[in-house]
Amino acid sequence: MQAVAQQSEKPQSAVSGANHAKHANDASGTPGAAAGPGTSARSAIDPVALRRALGTFVTGVTVVTTRDEAGRPRGMTANSFTSVSLDPPLLLVCIGKSAASYPVFQRTEHFAVNLLHDGQTDVSNLFASKSTEKFTTVGHDVVHTGAPVLTDCLTWFDCTMHHRVDAGDHVVLIGQIQAFGTSPAAPLGFCRGRYAQVKDPLPPGWLSSHDMIVGYLIDANGSLLLAQDGKGGWVLPSAPRRLANGRLPLAGGGELALVPHDTFLYSVFDTAENDPGYLMYRARLAEPLSPDDLPPNFRFFPFDQLPFDDIASREIRSMVRRYVRETAGGRFGIYMDSHDGGRIAMVSDAQPWTQLSQV
């Protein structure tokens, strides 16, 4: 790690997640001196020297977020973060009791941990401050629990509270991960009170190649078809490849007949780097369909009753909202993902290729 020259304010909980210091220190911070008989361990440790020793442990930087009892977003910078378990999926983060948002985290039942990338020192400094404008200048969304998830970050974890542990001048929040996402960006590091950069942050082969999922926005008179994801949420119907015969097989049995000339490309995008990419089509049913004709894990939702909070992917939620808006306007676009936020090309009038090829 290479330290950045600019000194910055320490993130909250800067010492809590570090390893034990290698050398003993007496009350004055002198290496090698040990506490004698009758001397308490507490009086034998210089907190300033201890903080410096713990600060040699290189960490990442996170922004921990939640909502208060009034539903307002709250957040703070912290670097005491670690994984705990894969089964069940658990992590922990330490919150200093002196933090302004400590009472909120002490009562909350859900929170998100947002790991920052190396272009977010400003975000780290903002959430380490007492600014009241944190969430007005930093984009955020909801995914699963309702906790604010930063729309731009290295990795995010959306958690429900698993356990809370009182630990001296901090409280340890152990969260059970309900959803997460990550990106191939370089992490923001922190060491010896300074931000640090990671050299070669993405080793060869870390990103595996991924396939494409073909999904469908199937509209039936102002209602959209969704499928249960098996985790308490909803997803769009999908197929392993583009449909050639206009018939979409449904998991659980049955199939849907779609109007071929109304099945049109709508959006192309990636989500997390380990997830498949998405080719999304808008489509209409070729035949009337009643709810009884659907497998039990499928359901049509009227546009004004769509369960956005139960759709885990931010990208798909955003796409569905765009589809609802464009349906109301009667004009659709095609979205193509890109590094700078993507582009939408509006389609004025879709015509069959056979008709155009005869001109």
Phi, psi and omega in degrees: 000142179246120184289141175278141188293329187285126176285145181222165176294138181292138171298154175303152178061038188294337185253351193289328186266006186276164175287165176295147177295146185284322185252147176285151176229143174272189184299336180266358180089013181283123181298142171093343182278133181249158179289135180270178179302139178082357179259124181290150179298327182293317182288343183274354183251124174278114184297328179292314179295322179295318179299318179296320180294315179295331181289352176282349177281119184285129180233171165272185178233133180236159166245119180263130187230154174200191175232145178278183185295339177270001180088004180282139179289139176228149181196159180206156176277138178210148174235009173269087185220141175202157172284153181239312187204148173265334181219096002285163181285109184232150172220169175221154175215146182255133180245124178291137181291345177274353181291143181299328182267006180305314181301327179291314179293334179290336183254340189293155175249004176207151178200164177235145175246120182248110177281132185270149175265174191289357175260016188238034175298327179294322178293318177300313181295322180297313183282348172274351182266180177260019181300142175266004183253019186303312186268358174272340181250349180243124182294141179209162183211174173248147183239296187232306187270343186102349176292145179294129176247126181294132181286341176235110177195172179289308182208146176228149176230125179257120193232149163260155183288124177263317181197151178236130183236124175283127185219087177062236181271013177228163167242136180264120176262119174257117184250145173264122187286124178258333179200155178203164175206156182213170182219164180275013180293164177280142181284155170272123181258166179213129181203135179052041175077010180229154171290149183227154179251148180257125177277136181051062186288346185236089182300150178303136178086357180294323177268120176272150177293150181225160183272184177248142171256132176260116182244164186225130169268095186262112186259131175228093177055049177083015174235146184245137181277127176234158179237144176293140183266002181081000181236016182092003181243189183229147177225169175279149175301145183218167178217156180290344180204169178299134182285129179266332185256005179074014180238126184257112176290141182253136173297127184104355176113150178086176178207162179245138174265125181251150177288114187303313186282353175257007175264106192225143179304136183236324185200141177230121184199164171251159171247240176290156189292338178270354180270159176294160169281169184234133166247113185249134180242145169266144186208160175235150178289139177276340183226146175301147184218133176260158179303331180291341180278350183268149169300156185297341181268009177242149180202140172272129177249126170303150184306323183278003178235016181296134184276069185302324182292343181256010173259111192293322186280124176299320183297319180288322175301314180298319180295318180296319177298319177297320180297318179298316179296314184290329175297319178296325180275347178072019180218130187245156177238172173243123181263134175236123181292149176204170184294339183254021174113351175092168181224149174239124175255120181283139180255115183281318183202108180280127181236149178297142179298325180299326179289318181289326184290346180269354181285000000 
